[in-house]
Amino acid sequence: MTAAPDFAIDHDAFALTRVPAPITRLILRETHLLKLTKAFKESLAHSPDQAAEPLVIDLSAIETSGKWVDFPALISLLKNYQLQPIAVYGGSAKQREQAVLAQLPVIEPRESPVLPVTRAVAASTPEPIVETKAEPKVEAAPPPAPVSDKTLKAPMVIRQPVRSGAELYARDADLIIISSVGSGARVVADGSIYVHGALKGTAAAGVTGMPEARIFCESFEPQIIAINGIYLDGEQLSKHPAWGKRALIELDAANQISVRTFPIIGKGQAD
């Protein structure tokens, strides 16, 4: 793939452009967090001492794809590389809604940068000055604050294995999988996730703002795990003492991911 002259990085999963303007633009081409994590590791060096760089996430390349974007996890990933998302540009109505839920402002594409013709005519033809009384300004009421308490629907129940490449999203609901989640699969829920089998893919719970969400699995072997936008990737997880065991994943008091193992009930042991 050949990079355009103003591209600093042009990857299959994303493009990072640095144009003369002081804002960097991230053109998102892929939404799978595992693929993005690998792409950033391949393309960007980790520079913890570098000052945070403001960035706009451009969704134009995926706005007709129907893809779901885990903005809290994406923001967390970008911050690891000293990239600070400040807004989202383009995207479908659903993707823009997801950005707003993650508290990212949305920049609407402008239809035309050309000023109206009437304004140009007015500039060339002077008009008589008419004194008018300035009317008092009326302040608009601020929009209501978003309600964090989310009312969940009935859980989404999946009875078959979730195979590699599959993506499931339980909107406003818990997700119950009465089987396993294969490597390369992605399961996402606004509520909690329960996997009654091995969890080998990516799981993200509480994605629209629910820090109380939890993830349960019978065998803890994920590639990426995330709760409320806080995530750990496979390199950190594969060395965890809970690897391969029955586990409960939740956020602790410090807002960090905690993985707790517990024995299987029915063998003379209690939780």
Secondary structure, DSSP 4 states (H G I P E B T S, - for coil): -PPPTTEEEE-SSEEEE--SSS-EEEEE----HHHHHHHHHHH----TTSPPEEEEEE-GGGTTTT----HHHHHHHHHTTTEEEEEEES--HHHHHHHHHTT--EEPPPS--SPPHHHHHHHHS-------PPPPP-PPPPPPPPP------SPEEE-S-B-TT-EEEETTS-EEESS-B-TT-EEEESS-EEEEEEE-SEEEESTTT-TT--EEEEEE--SEEEETTEEEEHHHHTTSTTTTS-EEEEE-TTS-EEEEE-PPTTSS---
